[in-house]
Amino acid sequence: MRYDFAVVGGGIVGLSTALELTRRFPAAATLVLEKEASWATHQSGHNSGVVHSGIYYPPGSLKARFCAEGREATVDFCREQEIPCEICGKVIVATREEELPYLTKLEERGRANGLRVRRIGPEELREIEPHVRGLAALHVPESGIVDYGRVAESFARIAADGGADLRTGAGLRSVLTTPDELVLETAAGPFTTRFLINCAGLHADRVAAMMGVHSPVKILPFRGEYYELVQERRGLVRDLIYPVPDPDLPFLGVHFTRSIGGAVHAGPNAVLALSREGYSWGDLDLADTAEMLAYPGFWRLLARFPAVAVMELRRSLSKPRFAESLRRLVPEVRLEDLLPGGSGVRAQALTPKGELVHDFVIVPADRSIHVCNAPSPAATAALPIGRAIVDRITYPLT
Ligand SMILES: Cc1cc2nc3c(=O)[nH]c(=O)nc-3n(C[C@H](O)[C@H](O)[C@H](O)COP(=O)(O)OP(=O)(O)OC[C@H]3O[C@@H](n4cnc5c(N)ncnc54)[C@H](O)[C@@H]3O)c2cc1C
């Protein structure tokens, strides 16, 4: 059988795209290829589970637009599908004088992005989160929590009901381009398609290369490690507690998140991983590491942020240092309150100049579209990202 569309990657972005293809073009034959044995195995199943408000993103950026649309779409989808999703609000807390100007900037950004963000003082902060100490904070009522693994599985089920053919254990290995079709060699045998959509997350630049498409960026894997509060100390956190982030970095700083099941996670940090799927220091892939070291952007990045790189490394290797970062927000956190809480690996695009790309990057090419950067808040924004991808396709294909 020849497919019209093949989506590579069964994470939340690929599955949202497949869902949208089946809705928009019900007569088309859509295939999803996922290399793992189940859906949402990588970023989409290893994240903080936060429905982001969009406060951090410059107005007019793809992140600002898709996050706002995605937040509402996620809430509606979860309501329809009876998936637990709670809009509980969050606080962003300044604990040092020098953070106050950026807190003000975030407040302005939040307003420009249409949020009901409010500046609060230490007393009101204590009413919202009794165990947090700070000089000032922002309260963002629009933030929430959800299990994105469940959302992704629902996307898969609805896409399959809509006629999509979803294959797991079907990693794409190579693409042969002929005048009429693309022949996809996969771990589950060959498939032919007329159009390919690359949503391969941590491997998106490699899948683009298989199509002969030059990705403008390289994916760098940044591991985010978590601790979890022991059950008796979960009361230290009511909802979502964030620090003021470093504006130069696309990461939010270690924070506290209550998850939909009641657990409280602390993290994630952002440490360079030695493998694209490097969930711990033991996961070393020599080929991935060699590729990273050979990329000029990697060395330029290190030269720009040497102190951050060293701090992240030391914090990753030392639980007391991690706890120290957490105590800036919640001073009562003790070492014995923290259990290992797993990790996730972010696919973060890096330019050859050593710049971490903040916004989403979607690259159209001949007979294909490539999602080259879909870091946080892409889980929140998955539905509008899928719609935006399908907006770029004319069907029937010519
Ligand atoms: C630690 C962490 C915390 C985060 N917290 C949040 C949050 O709270 N809120 C939020 O909105 N976002 C968050 N994010 C970001 C969010 O999880 C990701 O942006 C989103 O999941 C990206 O989805 P994806 O489908 O692009 O990637 P993925 O989920 O990684 O999916 C890509 C898929 O492609 C498959 N694949 C790769 N290569 C091939 C191949 N050759 N053939 C077939 N399949 C292939 C992979 O196996 C994978 O399943 C977080 C991310 C991390 C890592």
The ligand as an ORCA input file, in Angstrom:
! r2SCAN-3c Opt
* xyz 0 1
  C      12.381     17.187     31.433
  C      11.334     17.797     30.552
  C      10.289     18.562     31.105
  C       9.325     19.133     30.276
  N       8.236     19.747     30.835
  C       7.240     20.206     30.027
  C       6.039     20.711     30.568
  O       5.834     20.692     31.774
  N       5.107     21.215     29.720
  C       5.285     21.224     28.362
  O       4.413     21.714     27.642
  N       6.404     20.705     27.822
  C       7.362     20.173     28.610
  N       8.477     19.605     28.078
  C       8.629     19.590     26.625
  C       7.777     18.517     25.968
  O       7.784     17.318     26.700
  C       8.305     18.298     24.558
  O       8.445     19.558     23.939
  C       7.356     17.447     23.724
  O       7.063     16.257     24.403
  C       7.992     17.175     22.374
  O       7.201     16.207     21.725
  P       7.736     15.480     20.446
  O       6.628     14.628     19.936
  O       8.314     16.512     19.521
  O       8.992     14.643     20.923
  P       9.089     13.191     21.590
  O       8.080     12.986     22.631
  O      10.505     13.012     21.980
  O       8.720     12.236     20.398
  C       9.562     11.979     19.293
  C       9.363     10.520     18.937
  O      10.054     10.237     17.735
  C      10.511      8.900     17.818
  N      11.594      8.734     16.837
  C      12.795      9.339     16.828
  N      13.496      8.928     15.752
  C      12.709      8.075     15.061
  C      12.883      7.320     13.874
  N      14.030      7.373     13.159
  N      11.855      6.531     13.450
  C      10.694      6.465     14.166
  N      10.496      7.151     15.311
  C      11.488      7.935     15.747
  C      10.984      8.784     19.261
  O      11.076      7.458     19.680
  C       9.907      9.574     19.990
  O       8.862      8.764     20.458
  C       9.436     18.999     28.879
  C      10.470     18.221     28.326
  C      11.390     17.614     29.151
  C      12.430     16.712     28.545
*
